[in-house]
Amino acid sequence: MPQEPVQAAAQPAQQRLPRHVAIIMDGNGRWANKKNLPRYMGHREGVKAVRRVVEACRERGIEALTLFAFSSENWRRPKKEVSLLMDLFVHTLQKEVDRLDRNGVRMRFIGDRSVFDPKLRVLMDAAEKQTAHNDKLTLVIAVNYGGRWDVAEAAKRLASRVVAGELSLDEIDSDALGRELCIADLPEPDLFIRTGGEQRVSNYLLWQLAYTELYFTDLLWPDFNDAAFDEALRSFAGRQRRFGQTGEQVEEQSRRA
């Protein structure tokens, strides 16, 4: 795994690219601390890294990118930092949505929006509506999101359908539950990336990551550039995804294809 940012790398073979990449963007605060800057400056630099990875996905033909922007646990951070994060979120939405729209990026937000300021909720709704027709890349932003919340909400919806007589208990299985989850209409993530050196999924897309390839790097998120992204894509391209089968079965299917 890369320890320092590198500046150039060959693009991975197109046929080995993931359809859907999910990222935990970790390390903004530590990046700022290392440079004796306020933590807020790390988050501002992190926005630049978001721009880079969105453009990289669009250029490489990746279908979907899901970014963990603010978890349901992040409310535990100092109030001043949370307030600055919310302000940055509003500013970034206002600044970026037109550019994303011009570049064919469809925006979506997942998570519990009810706790956010009405102004932010209006901006989120407007961004989704403005970009709904785009098909170059689906950019999913997870805000006030948690994987356990996602599963619990799906279970509630199934339970309400049972109470209403629309669904029987025998009809509830993993497929039924999966269809009720956030981003159920997208392919499940093929590649999960976490920056910042931590090696855990932190309540992120818990159901959807069941068969996802995991990639961890010590790079702090503001330092994550095209070359670092291509390094992760090369790691993915070199893995054999078996989904419960043997390696021999996968190789035989590949030869037949």
C-alpha positions as CSV (number, residue, x, y, z in Angstrom):
1,M,0.0,0.0,0.0
2,P,1.3,3.5,-0.8
3,Q,2.8,5.4,2.1
4,E,3.3,8.8,0.4
5,P,1.5,10.5,-2.5
6,V,2.9,9.6,-5.9
7,Q,2.5,11.6,-8.9
8,A,2.0,9.3,-11.9
9,A,0.7,5.8,-12.6
10,A,-0.5,3.9,-15.5
11,Q,-4.3,3.6,-15.8
12,P,-5.6,0.0,-14.9
13,A,-7.0,-2.1,-17.7
14,Q,-10.6,-1.0,-18.4
15,Q,-12.0,-4.5,-18.2
16,R,-10.8,-5.0,-14.6
17,L,-12.4,-1.8,-13.2
18,P,-15.0,-2.0,-10.4
19,R,-18.5,-0.9,-11.3
20,H,-19.1,0.7,-7.9
21,V,-16.5,2.2,-5.5
22,A,-17.2,3.1,-1.8
23,I,-14.8,5.2,0.1
24,I,-14.4,6.3,3.8
25,M,-12.5,9.6,3.5
26,D,-10.4,9.5,6.7
27,G,-7.6,11.7,7.8
28,N,-8.6,15.4,7.2
29,G,-8.1,16.4,10.7
30,R,-4.8,14.6,11.1
31,W,-3.6,16.2,7.8
32,A,-4.3,19.6,9.2
33,N,-2.7,18.8,12.6
34,K,0.5,17.6,10.9
35,K,0.7,21.0,9.2
36,N,-0.2,23.0,12.3
37,L,-3.4,24.1,10.7
38,P,-7.0,24.2,12.1
39,R,-8.8,21.0,11.5
40,Y,-11.3,22.9,9.4
41,M,-8.5,23.4,6.8
42,G,-8.1,19.7,6.5
43,H,-11.8,19.3,5.6
44,R,-11.5,22.1,3.0
45,E,-8.5,20.2,1.5
46,G,-10.6,17.1,1.6
47,V,-13.1,18.6,-0.7
48,K,-10.4,19.0,-3.3
49,A,-9.7,15.3,-3.0
50,V,-13.4,14.6,-3.6
51,R,-13.2,16.5,-6.8
52,R,-10.2,14.5,-7.9
53,V,-11.8,11.1,-7.2
54,V,-15.1,12.0,-8.8
55,E,-13.4,13.1,-12.0
56,A,-11.2,10.0,-11.9
57,C,-14.3,7.7,-11.7
58,R,-16.0,9.6,-14.4
59,E,-13.0,9.4,-16.7
60,R,-12.5,5.7,-16.1
61,G,-16.1,4.8,-16.7
62,I,-16.9,3.7,-13.2
63,E,-20.7,3.6,-12.7
64,A,-21.1,4.6,-9.1
65,L,-19.1,6.3,-6.3
66,T,-20.4,6.3,-2.7
67,L,-18.6,8.6,-0.2
68,F,-19.0,8.5,3.6
69,A,-19.2,12.3,4.3
70,F,-20.8,12.3,7.7
71,S,-21.7,9.3,9.8
72,S,-24.5,9.1,12.4
73,E,-21.6,8.9,15.0
74,N,-19.9,12.1,13.8
75,W,-22.4,14.2,15.9
76,R,-20.2,13.2,18.9
77,R,-17.4,15.5,17.6
78,P,-16.9,18.9,19.1
79,K,-19.9,21.2,18.3
80,K,-17.7,23.8,16.7
81,E,-16.2,21.3,14.3
82,V,-19.7,19.8,13.4
83,S,-21.0,23.4,12.8
84,L,-18.1,24.2,10.5
85,L,-18.6,20.8,8.7
86,M,-22.2,21.7,8.1
87,D,-21.3,25.1,6.7
88,L,-18.7,23.6,4.4
89,F,-21.3,21.1,3.2
90,V,-23.7,23.9,2.3
91,H,-21.0,25.9,0.6
92,T,-19.7,22.9,-1.4
93,L,-23.1,21.9,-2.5
94,Q,-23.9,25.5,-3.7
95,K,-20.5,25.7,-5.5
96,E,-20.3,22.2,-7.1
97,V,-23.7,21.1,-8.2
98,D,-23.6,23.0,-11.5
99,R,-20.2,21.7,-12.4
100,L,-21.3,18.1,-11.6
101,D,-24.4,18.6,-13.7
102,R,-22.4,19.8,-16.7
103,N,-20.1,16.7,-16.4
104,G,-23.0,14.2,-16.4
105,V,-22.8,13.3,-12.7
106,R,-26.0,12.3,-10.9
107,M,-26.1,13.2,-7.2
108,R,-27.8,11.2,-4.5
109,F,-27.8,11.5,-0.7
110,I,-28.4,8.6,1.7
111,G,-29.0,8.8,5.5
112,D,-31.5,10.4,7.9
113,R,-32.0,14.0,6.6
114,S,-34.5,14.9,9.3
115,V,-32.0,16.3,11.7
116,F,-30.4,18.7,9.2
117,D,-31.1,22.4,8.8
118,P,-34.0,23.1,6.4
119,K,-31.7,25.1,4.1
120,L,-29.4,22.1,3.7
121,R,-32.3,19.7,3.1
122,V,-33.6,22.0,0.4
123,L,-30.1,22.1,-1.3
124,M,-29.9,18.3,-1.2
125,D,-33.3,17.9,-2.7
126,A,-32.5,20.5,-5.4
127,A,-29.2,18.9,-6.3
128,E,-30.8,15.5,-6.7
129,K,-33.6,16.9,-9.0
130,Q,-31.2,19.0,-11.1
131,T,-28.8,16.1,-11.8
132,A,-31.4,13.2,-12.0
133,H,-31.1,12.9,-15.8
134,N,-27.3,12.4,-15.8
135,D,-25.8,9.0,-16.5
136,K,-22.0,9.4,-16.6
137,L,-21.5,8.6,-12.9
138,T,-23.8,8.3,-9.9
139,L,-22.3,10.1,-6.9
140,V,-23.8,9.0,-3.6
141,I,-23.1,11.1,-0.5
142,A,-23.7,9.3,2.8
143,V,-24.7,12.0,5.4
144,N,-26.0,11.2,8.9
145,Y,-25.8,7.6,7.7
146,G,-25.1,4.4,9.5
147,G,-25.2,0.8,8.2
148,R,-27.2,-0.4,11.2
149,W,-29.7,2.5,10.7
150,D,-30.0,1.4,7.1
151,V,-30.9,-2.2,8.0
152,A,-33.2,-1.1,10.8
153,E,-35.1,1.2,8.5
154,A,-35.4,-1.6,5.9
155,A,-36.8,-3.9,8.6
156,K,-39.3,-1.3,9.6
157,R,-40.6,-1.0,6.1
158,L,-41.0,-4.7,5.7
159,A,-42.7,-5.0,9.1
160,S,-45.2,-2.2,8.1
161,R,-46.0,-4.1,4.9
162,V,-46.7,-7.3,7.0
163,V,-49.0,-5.4,9.3
164,A,-50.8,-3.9,6.3
165,G,-51.3,-7.4,4.9
166,E,-49.2,-6.6,1.8
167,L,-46.5,-9.1,2.7
168,S,-46.3,-12.4,4.6
169,L,-43.5,-13.5,6.9
170,D,-42.6,-16.3,4.5
171,E,-41.9,-13.7,1.8
172,I,-39.2,-12.0,3.9
173,D,-35.7,-13.2,3.0
174,S,-32.3,-11.6,2.3
175,D,-33.4,-10.5,-1.1
176,A,-36.5,-8.8,0.2
177,L,-34.5,-7.0,2.9
178,G,-31.8,-6.0,0.4
179,R,-34.4,-4.4,-1.9
180,E,-35.4,-2.0,1.0
181,L,-31.9,-0.7,1.7
182,C,-30.4,2.5,0.5
183,I,-28.9,2.3,-3.0
184,A,-30.6,-1.0,-3.6
185,D,-31.0,0.0,-7.3
186,L,-27.2,0.3,-7.7
187,P,-24.7,-2.6,-8.0
188,E,-23.2,-3.4,-4.6
189,P,-19.8,-1.9,-4.1
190,D,-17.0,-3.9,-5.7
191,L,-14.2,-2.0,-4.1
192,F,-14.1,-0.3,-0.6
193,I,-11.3,2.1,0.1
194,R,-10.4,3.6,3.4
195,T,-7.7,6.2,3.8
196,G,-5.9,7.3,6.9
197,G,-4.5,4.0,8.1
198,E,-7.5,2.7,10.0
199,Q,-8.7,-0.8,9.0
200,R,-12.3,-1.1,9.8
201,V,-15.6,-0.3,8.0
202,S,-17.1,1.9,10.8
203,N,-20.8,1.2,10.4
204,Y,-20.6,2.0,6.6
205,L,-22.8,0.0,4.2
206,L,-22.7,-3.0,6.4
207,W,-25.0,-5.1,4.3
208,Q,-23.8,-3.9,1.0
209,L,-20.1,-4.6,1.7
210,A,-20.7,-8.4,2.3
211,Y,-18.6,-9.4,-0.8
212,T,-16.7,-6.2,-1.4
213,E,-12.9,-6.1,-1.8
214,L,-11.4,-4.1,1.0
215,Y,-8.4,-1.7,0.4
216,F,-6.7,0.3,3.2
217,T,-4.1,2.9,2.7
218,D,-2.1,5.0,5.2
219,L,-2.5,8.1,3.0
220,L,-4.6,10.8,4.6
221,W,-7.6,11.8,2.5
222,P,-6.3,15.2,1.3
223,D,-3.3,13.5,-0.1
224,F,-5.3,10.9,-2.1
225,N,-4.7,11.7,-5.7
226,D,-5.2,10.0,-9.1
227,A,-2.1,7.8,-8.7
228,A,-3.2,6.6,-5.3
229,F,-6.6,5.8,-6.7
230,D,-5.1,3.9,-9.6
231,E,-3.0,1.9,-7.0
232,A,-6.3,0.8,-5.3
233,L,-7.8,-0.1,-8.7
234,R,-4.7,-2.2,-9.6
235,S,-5.0,-4.0,-6.3
236,F,-8.7,-4.7,-7.1
237,A,-7.8,-5.9,-10.6
238,G,-5.4,-8.4,-9.2
239,R,-7.8,-10.2,-6.9
240,Q,-9.9,-13.2,-7.7
241,R,-13.5,-12.7,-6.6
242,R,-15.0,-16.1,-5.8
243,F,-18.3,-15.4,-4.1
244,G,-18.3,-18.7,-2.4
245,Q,-17.0,-20.7,-5.3
246,T,-13.5,-22.3,-5.7
247,G,-10.7,-20.7,-7.6
248,E,-10.9,-23.4,-10.2
249,Q,-14.6,-22.7,-10.8
250,V,-13.9,-19.0,-11.3
251,E,-11.0,-19.7,-13.7
252,E,-13.2,-22.1,-15.7
253,Q,-16.0,-19.5,-16.0
254,S,-13.4,-16.9,-17.1
255,R,-12.1,-19.2,-19.8
256,R,-15.6,-19.8,-21.1
257,A,-16.4,-16.1,-21.1
